[in-house]
């Protein structure tokens, strides 16, 4: 490559750069497809169960996040009174 022989000051490779390999790397095999998956697609019942589980988990997380916020809005008690 031309950049291998240029000084660093004019855009060449910096000192300590490893040498390039003697032969170029082969291109990736773009036409080789992975083997088919061993798993199957979820059934409608499994899909509905997973969706309901996710909704329930989301609702529990929302309730847990709202609980500390509601506690923060409450007055601290009678400690502020003289």
Secondary structure by P-SEA (a helix, b strand, c coil): cccccccccccccccccccccccccccccccccccccccccccaaaaaaaaaaaaaaaaaaaaaaaaaaaaaaccccccccc
